[in-house]
C-alpha cells in the first residue's frame, strides 16, 4: 500500500512468523512501535480499514504489548527511506 496520503502512518508492516506488527508514525521522530502477538486476522482487518488511525487506537494500541524504538539503518534500507 502507498502510505504517501496516510495522515497517521508512514509505514506499517507485519511479520507473519513472529506475529509482530510494526507501525511507523508520521511524527517526524522516526518512532517505530513493535506490537507483539497480534493475530493475523487483526492485521488483515487493519489493512481492510485502509490503516485507519481510529482502527489502530481502538483495536491495537492498548490491546497488544509494544515496544517503542527508533528506526535502525536496516529499517531505512528495507523500507527504502531517504535520510
N, C-alpha and C positions, 0 to 999 in steps of 0.2 A: 504494500500500500504506500502511496505517496503521502508523506506527512507534511508537505510544504504548506498546506492550508489548514492543518490541525492547530487549533488555538492553544491547547494544553500540552500536547506531546510532540517531542522532536522525533522519537523513535520508540517502538515497542517491539520486543521480540520474546520468544518463548523457547525454552529448552525442554523438548518433549521427554527426554530421558530423565532429567532431574526434576521435572515439573516446576521449574523456576521461571517466573515471569519477570522480565526486565523492562522497566519503564524509565524513559529518559524524558524529563520535563523540559519544556521550553522556558527555562527561568534564567538563562544566562550564566548559570553556575556549573553547568555540566554535571548536574546531580543525577545519579542513577539509583533507582530503587530496585532491589532484587527480592521479590516476594517468593517465599518458599512454599512448596506443596500445593500449588494452585492446580486444581484438576483441569484436564484438557477441555472439558465442557465449559468451564468458566472462561477460559481463554477464547474458545470459539464464540461464546456469547458476547464477549468483549469485542471481538472482531466484527460480529454482526451489528453491534451498536456503532460501528464506524469509529471505534476507540473513543467513545464519548467520555468526557470528563465526569459527567454525572454517574455513568455506569461504574467507572473506576472508584469514585468515592463511596458509592452505595454498596458495591459488591466485592471490592478487593482490598482497598487501602487498610482498613482496620480489621479485616477478617483473616488475613494471612500474614504471618510474621514476615518482617522485612528488615533488610539491612540497607543503610544509605551509604553510598560510596561515590567517588568521583570517577569519571571516565578514565580508563587507562589508555596507554598508547595502542594496545591491542584492540580496544573498543573503537578507537578512532580509525584504525586500519580496517577492521572488519566492517564497520558501518560507513566507510568512505567519508568521514567527516573531515572538513577542512579546519585547520587550526585558526 
